Amino acid sequence: MTLFDENVTITPAPRRRMSRGMRAGVWSLTVALAVLLVITFLPTSYVIQRPGPVYNTLGTTESTQGTQVPLISVEGAETFPTEGALDLLTVQVVGSRERTPSWFELATAWFDPSKAVLPIDTVFPDGESTQQRNEQSAAMMVDSQKEATAAALTELGYDVGAQLEVYSLTEDSASAGVLEEGDVILAANGTTVTDAATLREIVADGDGAPVDLAIQRDGGARTVSVTPRSTEIDGEQVWLLGIQLTNDYEFPIDVTIQLNNVGGPSAGMMFALGIIDTLTPGQLNGGENVAGTGTIDAAGDVGPIGGIRQKMWGAVGAGADWFLAPADNCDEVVGYVPDGLRVFSVATLDDALDVLEVVADPERDAADLAALPACTAG
């Protein structure tokens, strides 16, 4: 049987030539891929904000020695068992001035609702090094812990011995040569002051007149006089002493908060709630998983924070069902709440405690929850 005829010549079919349009399309695709490859490695002027680690203020954390320790511990007062979670939330920033995210990373983040793409200047101000930013963030965390402790203990009826201390003097300060870092301001023009707002009000009422300050320095009391200087802030003339202030306290019990590698002031409210839960019988949250965020001052006022949308996603990832949001952040919350998370608006520590009272009630119903303040548009 013959399979091939050696006398037959097979001629290949003619090769079809690409049309002009097809060649143009191939070249366009090649150029586009080359451009995409190039810009992927070009520096950008943005960073990415995403959910960071979540810490239960009622739980433990890793110490600098690598051992597990209570995030909040108290000495000098009776403490009580806690259950569930009162989670504080963090955000992480991907990128820095030294290494910005690629365009590909930015494009991916843009379509991820748990992430945000931000101009680098809003996170790393021009002229500020990463080290300076970290130092400022760490200082704000220390202040946040003090304010949270003061707010919690004040809520529980303790006298926290509030004092107003000079943290630093500004450049060309009106107080240069008169006040020093570490001075404790006891009174202004004969009025006792324990917070910066009261001092600012007294200075403003003087309309530029010298302010007599009773201070404590190196254990001794003295009276000094400072003439404030006028400056314009947001189009308004204000009188300033040229000092940065911090609150100091003489706490009647020892409250220790251990949280490494986390900075900023936004955990204040959750610290305060964790301290109160530790110092009171029963479970403040009814054993539920509650997350939240917000700054706090000694008076219990809750302030706004950054990255609240990323923090809501962090709460969901940690298994929280309830979320406490600062009232001043509500415009950023509406329309961006992840599925499965119930968000409440709080302006004070008392607001947060009111929410937790309802959440902890095993007999609560939908009407009880609906009666609590929630974030609304506008």
C-alpha positions, 0 to 999 in steps of 0.5 A, a space after each residue: 500500500 502506498 502512502 506517499 507519491 514521490 512524484 507529487 510536489 506539495 506547494 505551501 499555501 501563500 502566507 496571508 499578509 497582515 492588513 495595514 489596520 492589523 499592523 497598526 493595532 499590533 504596534 499600538 498594543 506593543 507601545 501601550 505595554 511598553 509604556 505601562 511597563 515603564 510607568 510601573 517603575 516611575 516614582 509617584 506622588 501618592 501613598 496608599 492607606 489601608 487597614 492596619 493591625 487591630 488591638 483589643 484593649 481588654 486583651 494582651 499585646 506583645 511587650 518589647 521583650 516579646 512576651 504577652 502582657 495585658 494591654 491595660 493593667 491597673 495597680 492600686 484599685 480593684 479590677 474585674 474580669 472582662 469579656 468580648 472585645 473593645 478593639 482599637 483600630 489602626 491604619 498602615 501607610 504603604 509608601 514614603 518619600 523614600 519609596 512611593 508605591 508604583 502606578 500599578 499598586 495605585 491602580 489596584 488600590 483605587 478599586 479596593 474599597 478598603 484602601 485609599 490613595 492619598 497625595 504624599 504631602 497630606 501624610 508626609 509634609 514637605 521638609 518633615 523626615 520620617 523620623 520626625 513624623 514617627 517621633 511626633 506620632 509617638 508623642 501624640 500616643 503618650 498624650 493620648 494615653 494620659 488623656 484617656 486615663 484622665 477621662 476614664 478616672 474622672 468618669 469614675 469619680 476620681 480626682 486626677 489632679 490636672 495640671 497645665 505644663 509648658 511643653 515647648 516654646 514656639 519660634 519668636 515666642 512672646 514667652 521667650 526668656 520668661 517661661 521655660 519647658 516644664 513650667 506648670 501654669 497654675 493660674 492666669 490673672 488670678 484665675 485657676 487654669 487646668 486646661 489650655 482652653 481656659 488659658 486661651 480664653 483669658 489671653 483673648 479677653 485681655 486683648 493684648 494686655 500683659 498676662 500674669 501667670 502663677 507658675 511652678 518651676 523646680 518645685 517653687 512657685 513664682 509669678 511672671 508676666 507675658 505680653 501676648 503677640 497678635 497673629 492671624 489664623 484663618 483670617 482672624 486676629 488672635 493673641 498668643 503667648 507662643 507656647 505649646 502646652 500639654 496636660 499632666 496629671 497626678 493619678 490616684 491609681 497606676 494605669 499602664 497602657 502597653 502598645 508598641 509600634 503604634 502612634 497617634 492620638 486616635 486610640 484615646 476613646 477606646 483606651 478610656 472605655 477599656 480602663 472603665 471596663 477593667 475597673 467596673 463589675 460586669 462587662 461594659 460591652 456585654 461580651 460583644 465584639 465592639 470596635 471604635 476610634 476617636 481622640 479624647 480629652 480629659 473632659 471626655 470629648 471625642 474628636 475626629 481621626 483620619 482613615 476612618 473608612 479603612 478602620 471600618 474595614 479593619 473592624 470587619 476583618 477583626 470580627 466586630 459587629 458594632 462600631 463607635 465613630 466620632 460624630 465629626 467623622 460622620 460625613 466620611 462614614 455615610 455610604 461607606 459602611 461595610 456589610 455586617 457592621 452597625 455604626 453609631 455616632 459618638 461625641 463624648 465618652 458618655 455617648 459611647 457608654 450609652 451605646 455600650 449599655 444598649 449593646 450589652 443589654 440581652 433584652 435589647 430590640 431593634 427599636 432600642 438600637 434605632 434610638 441610638 445616634 447614627 451617622 447621617 448625610 450632611 
